[in-house]
Amino acid sequence: MGFTNVKNLKRTTKVLVIGPTGVGKTFQGLQLEGPIAVYDGEDGTRAFGEIFDFDVDPFDTIEELNRKIKEEFLGDPETCAKYYTVLVDGLTVAWHASLRELEDEDGTIKFSDQAKLKGPGRSSATA
């Protein structure tokens, strides 16, 4: 490849923001450079629709989010190139729903069933 002047390289940033509800994670994320795409797992971005310009795609489970990211976003070069910033908002609710699917009647998850958990970027494990 050789050397390339740094001014000719596209800037990329990856940020993970974790914190309690109401501290401004989504608000701050929506202020990043756009166009912005938001995967919304809690319908929490609706309140920001009058303030910011962004596209939203709801999801209910981690499995659904995983599929949407892989197939509809990364699998479509036009969609992937369209957005400069991508937010995933409300991951906790979807993660808890995924956990409940594996819980026994007493609320525990067997160690052997933990491999069945699916997260973004992780394919389904086989039993």
C-alpha positions as CSV (number, residue, x, y, z in Angstrom):
1,M,0.0,0.0,0.0
2,G,2.8,2.5,0.8
3,F,2.4,5.8,2.6
4,T,-0.6,8.0,2.3
5,N,-0.9,11.5,3.6
6,V,-3.0,11.4,6.8
7,K,-5.1,14.3,5.5
8,N,-6.4,12.0,2.7
9,L,-7.6,9.3,5.1
10,K,-11.2,9.1,6.2
11,R,-11.6,9.7,9.9
12,T,-13.4,7.0,11.9
13,T,-14.4,6.9,15.5
14,K,-15.8,4.1,17.6
15,V,-17.3,5.0,20.9
16,L,-19.1,2.9,23.6
17,V,-21.0,4.9,26.2
18,I,-22.4,3.1,29.2
19,G,-24.2,4.8,32.0
20,P,-27.4,5.0,34.0
21,T,-30.7,6.1,32.5
22,G,-31.1,9.8,32.0
23,V,-27.4,11.0,32.0
24,G,-27.5,12.1,28.4
25,K,-26.0,9.2,26.4
26,T,-28.5,9.3,23.6
27,F,-28.7,13.1,23.6
28,Q,-24.9,13.4,23.2
29,G,-24.8,10.6,20.6
30,L,-27.3,12.5,18.5
31,Q,-25.0,15.5,18.4
32,L,-22.3,13.5,16.6
33,E,-21.6,14.1,12.9
34,G,-24.4,12.9,10.6
35,P,-26.2,11.5,8.8
36,I,-27.2,9.4,11.8
37,A,-28.9,6.0,12.0
38,V,-30.3,4.8,15.3
39,Y,-31.2,1.2,16.2
40,D,-33.7,1.9,19.0
41,G,-34.6,-0.9,21.4
42,E,-36.6,1.1,23.9
43,D,-38.4,3.7,21.8
44,G,-36.4,6.3,23.6
45,T,-35.3,8.3,20.7
46,R,-38.8,9.5,19.8
47,A,-38.5,12.3,22.3
48,F,-35.5,13.7,20.3
49,G,-37.3,13.8,16.9
50,E,-38.1,17.5,17.2
51,I,-34.5,18.4,18.1
52,F,-32.3,16.2,15.9
53,D,-32.5,14.9,12.3
54,F,-31.8,11.1,12.2
55,D,-33.3,7.8,10.9
56,V,-34.5,5.2,13.3
57,D,-35.0,1.5,13.1
58,P,-36.6,-0.2,16.2
59,F,-35.7,-3.7,17.5
60,D,-37.1,-5.9,20.2
61,T,-34.4,-8.6,20.8
62,I,-30.7,-9.0,20.5
63,E,-31.3,-11.6,17.8
64,E,-33.3,-9.1,15.7
65,L,-30.7,-6.3,16.2
66,N,-27.9,-8.8,15.2
67,R,-29.9,-9.6,12.0
68,K,-30.6,-6.0,11.1
69,I,-26.9,-5.0,11.6
70,K,-25.6,-7.9,9.5
71,E,-28.1,-8.1,6.7
72,E,-29.8,-4.7,6.4
73,F,-26.8,-2.5,7.3
74,L,-23.5,-4.2,6.7
75,G,-25.0,-6.3,4.0
76,D,-26.1,-3.3,2.0
77,P,-23.2,-1.1,0.8
78,E,-25.5,1.8,0.0
79,T,-27.1,1.9,3.4
80,C,-23.7,1.4,5.1
81,A,-22.2,4.3,3.2
82,K,-25.2,6.6,3.8
83,Y,-24.6,7.0,7.5
84,Y,-21.6,8.6,9.2
85,T,-22.8,7.8,12.7
86,V,-24.7,4.7,13.9
87,L,-26.1,4.5,17.4
88,V,-27.6,1.5,19.2
89,D,-29.9,2.8,21.9
90,G,-31.6,0.7,24.6
91,L,-29.5,-2.5,24.4
92,T,-30.3,-3.4,28.0
93,V,-34.0,-4.1,27.5
94,A,-33.3,-6.4,24.5
95,W,-30.5,-8.2,26.3
96,H,-32.8,-8.9,29.3
97,A,-35.5,-10.2,26.9
98,S,-32.8,-12.6,25.4
99,L,-31.8,-13.7,28.8
100,R,-35.4,-14.5,29.8
101,E,-35.8,-16.8,26.8
102,L,-33.1,-19.1,28.4
103,E,-34.2,-18.8,32.1
104,D,-35.5,-21.9,33.9
105,E,-38.6,-21.6,36.0
106,D,-36.5,-20.5,39.0
107,G,-34.9,-17.7,37.0
108,T,-31.5,-19.3,36.5
109,I,-29.7,-20.0,33.2
110,K,-27.8,-23.3,33.1
111,F,-24.1,-23.0,32.3
112,S,-24.6,-25.3,29.3
113,D,-27.2,-22.9,27.9
114,Q,-25.0,-19.8,28.1
115,A,-23.5,-20.7,24.7
116,K,-27.0,-20.1,23.2
117,L,-26.9,-16.4,24.0
118,K,-26.7,-14.3,20.9
119,G,-25.3,-10.8,20.7
120,P,-24.5,-8.3,18.0
121,G,-21.7,-9.7,15.8
122,R,-22.0,-13.2,17.3
123,S,-23.8,-15.9,15.4
124,S,-26.0,-18.5,17.0
125,A,-24.2,-21.2,18.8
126,T,-25.1,-24.8,18.2
127,A,-26.0,-27.1,21.1
